[in-house]
């Protein structure tokens, strides 16, 4: 067996490796994309709950809740283009967070949203 024939036989498996590596890399990217979406959803939920804690206290306002939720979202950086809406009535408070999760795939963005609601604290004489 000559050196030339040995080199040809060694190159035959290169295409097989490419056929295995590319789908594996695509699968890893999809898993990471899903994990970023999942984490973004958790952060949005956490921000909504923190905002609700500020809105529903005795002297809380909707602006306080929006500010604390936006601050938490800015600290994590996981949710982009975030919109926070807080409302407060005499009996109920609601905070809604919506935004885009980070993405591993170019051109693909997934929307995360979370809403937290609860009763407003009040003093009963």
N, C-alpha and C positions, 0 to 999 in steps of 0.2 A: 504494500500500500504506500503510495507516494504522499509527500507532504501536501501536494495540491488537492488530492482527493479527500484527505483528512480535513482540510479547511472547508470544503464544500459541505461536508456532513455536519460540521459544527454550526454552520449558519442556518441550517434548516429549522431549528427550534425558535429562532428570533420572532417570526411571525406568530407562532403559537403564544409566546409570552405577551405580545402586544394585544392579542385577542383576550387574554385574561386580565391584563393590567388596566386597560381602558374601561371595561365595565365595572371593575372593582373601584376605580377612582370615581366613576360616576355614582356608584352606590354610596361611597363615603361622602361625596358632596351632598347627595340627597339627605342622608342621615344628619349631616351637620346643618343643612337648611331646616330640617324638621326640628332639630334641637334649638336653633335660634328662634324659630317661631314659638315653640313651647316656652322658652325662657322669656320671650317678649310678652307672651300672654300672662305669665306669672308676674312680671314687673308691672304690667298694666293693671292687673288685679290688685296688687299690693299698693300701687299709687291711688287707685280708687278708694281702697279701704282707709289709707292714711288721710286722704282728703275728707272722707266721710267723718272720721274722728274729729277733724277740725270744724266741720260744718255743724255737726249735731250737738256740740257742747253748748252750755247755757248762753254764753255771749258770742258764739261763733257766727261767722257769716259765710256766704257762698264764696266770696272773694278769698277768704282764708283757706278754704278747702281747695280751691283751684290753685292757689299759690303753692301750697305744700305738695300737691300732686305733681305740678310742673317741676318743682324743685327735685323731687325724687326721680322723675323721668330724666331730667337733665344730668343727674349724678350717675345714673347707670349707663345712659347712652345707647340702650338697646332698642328703644322705641323712637322712631323718627317721625317727623310731621305730626306730632301729637296735638290733639285737641281735647281739652278738659272742660267739662260743663258741670257746674254745681248748682243745685236749686235747694231752697229751704222754705218751707211753709211753717205754719204754727205748730204742726204736728209731725211732719216728715222731712227728711233730708235725703238727697240723692246726688251722687257724683258719678259721672260717666267719663271714661277715658277711651279715646280711639287714636290709633296711629298705625304706622307701618313697622313691621319687624325687620331687623337686619336680614340680609339675604346673602347666600353663598352663590346663587345662580344669577348671572346678569340678566336684567330685564324682568325678573320675577320678584314681585313684592306681595306679601301677604298682610292683610289687615288684622290687627289685634284690637279687641275691645273688651271692656269690663265695666260693669255697673255695680255700685254698692249703694244700698239704701237702708235706712233705719229711722227710728223715731228720734225726735228732737228732745233733748233734756229740758225739763221745765220744773218749776217749783209749784207744788200744789199746796195752797194754804190750808 
